[in-house]
């Protein structure tokens, strides 16, 4: 398993726990994790997921 795959799994796990605890989707911690995931997706050529992640981060920050 690559470093990117391990990182992706870890960040997804942390994100799921944060959301399960009731942390809002526009919270800084959620946006930060989402940005890290988008970067991982970019590096692993999962460009659709990367684009969706980057757009989520931008749109969330614009609406604050």
Backbone as ProteinMPNN parsed JSONL, in Angstrom:
{"seq_chain_A": "XXXXXXXXXXXXXXXXXXXXXXXXXXXXXXXXXXXXXXXXXXXXXXXXXXXXXXXXXXXXXXXX", "coords_chain_A": {"N_chain_A": [[0.845, -1.18, 0.0], [0.566, 2.17, -0.86], [2.043, 5.262, 0.338], [0.336, 7.412, -0.117], [-2.147, 6.136, -0.308], [-2.409, 5.072, 2.273], [-2.463, 7.441, 3.713], [-4.767, 8.6, 2.669], [-6.746, 6.808, 3.613], [-6.454, 7.2, 6.38], [-7.094, 9.977, 6.675], [-9.746, 9.955, 5.703], [-10.952, 8.37, 7.653], [-10.627, 9.968, 9.959], [-12.111, 12.184, 9.154], [-14.688, 11.066, 8.921], [-15.151, 10.44, 11.629], [-15.133, 13.018, 12.76], [-17.389, 14.194, 11.511], [-19.358, 12.439, 12.452], [-19.331, 13.105, 15.108], [-20.712, 15.393, 15.042], [-19.57, 17.691, 14.062], [-19.74, 20.586, 12.12], [-20.013, 20.715, 8.511], [-18.778, 22.899, 7.449], [-16.783, 23.562, 9.16], [-13.501, 24.522, 10.221], [-11.714, 22.373, 10.652], [-12.824, 20.286, 9.139], [-12.715, 21.343, 6.551], [-9.957, 21.605, 6.315], [-9.072, 18.906, 6.401], [-10.395, 18.004, 4.139], [-9.094, 19.462, 2.173], [-6.538, 18.352, 2.326], [-7.156, 15.745, 1.505], [-7.995, 16.281, -1.13], [-5.591, 17.097, -2.232], [-4.142, 14.723, -2.058], [-5.67, 13.162, -3.803], [-5.165, 14.542, -6.166], [-2.419, 14.066, -6.488], [-2.461, 11.341, -6.912], [-3.649, 11.051, -9.304], [-6.437, 11.007, -9.351], [-8.4, 12.767, -10.583], [-11.045, 13.792, -10.82], [-12.13, 13.465, -8.236], [-10.303, 15.069, -6.9], [-10.81, 17.59, -8.016], [-13.484, 17.973, -7.151], [-13.056, 18.029, -4.394], [-11.339, 20.262, -4.052], [-13.053, 22.275, -5.01], [-15.12, 22.108, -3.108], [-13.758, 23.008, -0.812], [-13.091, 25.652, -1.58], [-15.644, 26.781, -2.085], [-16.83, 26.521, 0.429], [-15.235, 28.191, 2.014], [-15.714, 30.638, 0.795], [-18.346, 31.136, 1.402], [-18.368, 31.76, 4.077]], "CA_chain_A": [[0.0, 0.0, 0.0], [1.384, 3.374, -0.978], [1.909, 6.285, 1.372], [-0.866, 8.181, -0.417], [-3.323, 5.314, 0.03], [-2.489, 5.033, 3.731], [-2.869, 8.779, 4.153], [-6.174, 8.754, 2.296], [-7.554, 6.031, 4.555], [-6.397, 7.86, 7.683], [-7.87, 11.22, 6.625], [-11.161, 9.619, 5.579], [-11.38, 7.892, 8.965], [-10.722, 11.131, 10.846], [-13.223, 12.987, 8.665], [-15.92, 10.38, 9.318], [-15.321, 10.622, 13.083], [-15.485, 14.426, 13.001], [-18.774, 14.397, 11.108], [-20.195, 11.654, 13.357], [-19.407, 13.852, 16.366], [-21.568, 16.548, 14.836], [-18.812, 18.848, 13.598], [-20.347, 21.066, 10.874], [-19.226, 20.518, 7.294], [-18.01, 24.106, 7.132], [-15.791, 23.791, 10.217], [-12.118, 24.582, 9.719], [-11.086, 21.047, 10.662], [-13.358, 19.511, 8.014], [-12.156, 21.926, 5.328], [-8.525, 21.263, 6.294], [-8.95, 17.498, 6.013], [-10.851, 17.908, 2.752], [-8.017, 19.984, 1.331], [-5.486, 17.329, 2.295], [-7.64, 14.659, 0.653], [-7.966, 16.747, -2.517], [-4.188, 17.065, -2.664], [-3.801, 13.311, -2.255], [-6.321, 12.736, -5.037], [-4.421, 15.145, -7.288], [-1.138, 13.358, -6.624], [-2.691, 9.962, -7.358], [-4.351, 11.142, -10.591], [-7.885, 10.875, -9.208], [-8.636, 14.184, -10.839], [-12.444, 14.158, -10.549], [-12.229, 13.617, -6.781], [-9.486, 16.229, -6.535], [-11.559, 18.792, -8.394], [-14.626, 18.101, -6.244], [-12.537, 18.406, -3.081], [-10.879, 21.653, -4.093], [-14.232, 23.137, -5.134], [-15.78, 22.123, -1.803], [-12.986, 23.873, 0.079], [-13.228, 27.034, -2.025], [-17.024, 27.227, -1.877], [-17.065, 26.61, 1.865], [-14.556, 29.369, 2.518], [-16.343, 31.828, 0.216], [-19.642, 31.348, 2.048], [-18.26, 32.043, 5.514]], "C_chain_A": [[0.892, 1.245, 0.0], [1.134, 4.333, 0.191], [0.633, 7.096, 1.144], [-2.127, 7.415, -0.03], [-3.5, 5.242, 1.538], [-2.976, 6.368, 4.281], [-4.344, 9.016, 3.845], [-7.076, 8.034, 3.288], [-7.593, 6.693, 5.929], [-7.26, 9.121, 7.693], [-9.367, 10.948, 6.491], [-11.729, 9.141, 6.916], [-11.572, 9.055, 9.938], [-11.915, 11.997, 10.449], [-14.561, 12.37, 9.074], [-16.188, 10.553, 10.807], [-15.748, 12.042, 13.418], [-16.959, 14.667, 12.672], [-19.737, 13.636, 12.013], [-20.355, 12.339, 14.715], [-20.278, 15.09, 16.244], [-20.841, 17.814, 14.436], [-19.424, 19.293, 12.269], [-19.417, 20.898, 9.677], [-18.392, 21.735, 6.932], [-16.998, 24.468, 8.22], [-14.381, 23.758, 9.621], [-11.466, 23.206, 9.658], [-11.552, 20.193, 9.487], [-12.775, 20.029, 6.697], [-10.674, 21.569, 5.205], [-8.308, 19.819, 5.849], [-9.348, 17.321, 4.553], [-9.786, 18.41, 1.789], [-6.878, 18.977, 1.223], [-5.893, 16.153, 1.405], [-7.597, 15.066, -0.818], [-6.543, 16.728, -3.058], [-3.721, 15.633, -2.911], [-4.404, 12.811, -3.566], [-5.612, 13.3, -6.263], [-3.137, 14.361, -7.544], [-1.305, 11.941, -7.153], [-3.53, 9.904, -8.628], [-5.834, 10.814, -10.509], [-8.464, 12.283, -9.369], [-10.067, 14.631, -10.586], [-12.64, 14.384, -9.047], [-11.451, 14.841, -6.314], [-10.241, 17.511, -6.828], [-12.737, 19.024, -7.448], [-14.167, 18.565, -4.86], [-12.073, 19.852, -3.031], [-12.06, 22.614, -4.186], [-14.997, 23.23, -3.818], [-15.071, 23.09, -0.858], [-13.155, 25.342, -0.287], [-14.627, 27.555, -1.722], [-17.343, 27.392, -0.397], [-16.44, 27.866, 2.434], [-15.192, 30.662, 2.007], [-17.634, 32.154, 0.952], [-19.554, 31.639, 3.531], [-18.494, 33.46, 5.823]], "O_chain_A": [[1.847, 1.342, 0.77], [0.149, 4.217, 0.92], [-0.071, 7.43, 2.097], [-3.065, 7.993, 0.517], [-4.623, 5.342, 2.034], [-3.796, 6.414, 5.198], [-5.077, 9.567, 4.666], [-8.066, 8.601, 3.75], [-8.644, 6.742, 6.567], [-8.063, 9.318, 8.605], [-10.175, 11.644, 7.107], [-12.861, 9.475, 7.266], [-12.571, 9.112, 10.656], [-12.645, 12.486, 11.311], [-15.463, 13.078, 9.522], [-17.328, 10.788, 11.208], [-16.622, 12.25, 14.26], [-17.686, 15.272, 13.459], [-20.822, 14.135, 12.313], [-21.374, 12.18, 15.387], [-20.55, 15.761, 17.239], [-21.423, 18.899, 14.464], [-19.61, 18.466, 11.377], [-18.194, 20.935, 9.813], [-17.412, 21.624, 6.195], [-16.423, 25.556, 8.199], [-14.118, 23.053, 8.647], [-10.742, 22.906, 8.709], [-10.757, 19.456, 8.903], [-12.388, 19.243, 5.832], [-10.195, 21.265, 4.112], [-7.448, 19.548, 5.01], [-8.707, 16.571, 3.817], [-9.6, 17.845, 0.712], [-6.322, 18.776, 0.143], [-5.078, 15.629, 0.646], [-7.198, 14.266, -1.665], [-6.322, 16.379, -4.218], [-2.99, 15.368, -3.865], [-3.74, 12.125, -4.344], [-5.475, 12.616, -7.278], [-2.815, 14.037, -8.687], [-0.392, 11.398, -7.775], [-4.058, 8.852, -8.989], [-6.426, 10.386, -11.499], [-8.947, 12.893, -8.415], [-10.276, 15.77, -10.167], [-13.244, 15.376, -8.638], [-11.902, 15.565, -5.426], [-10.306, 18.41, -5.99], [-12.96, 20.147, -6.997], [-14.82, 19.399, -4.233], [-12.376, 20.579, -2.084], [-12.072, 23.65, -3.52], [-15.471, 24.305, -3.449], [-15.716, 23.895, -0.186], [-13.341, 26.184, 0.591], [-14.781, 28.643, -1.166], [-18.061, 28.318, -0.019], [-17.056, 28.541, 3.259], [-15.204, 31.669, 2.715], [-17.979, 33.326, 1.107], [-20.589, 31.754, 4.189], [-18.439, 33.856, 6.987]]}, "name": "protein", "num_of_chains": 1, "seq": "XXXXXXXXXXXXXXXXXXXXXXXXXXXXXXXXXXXXXXXXXXXXXXXXXXXXXXXXXXXXXXXX"}
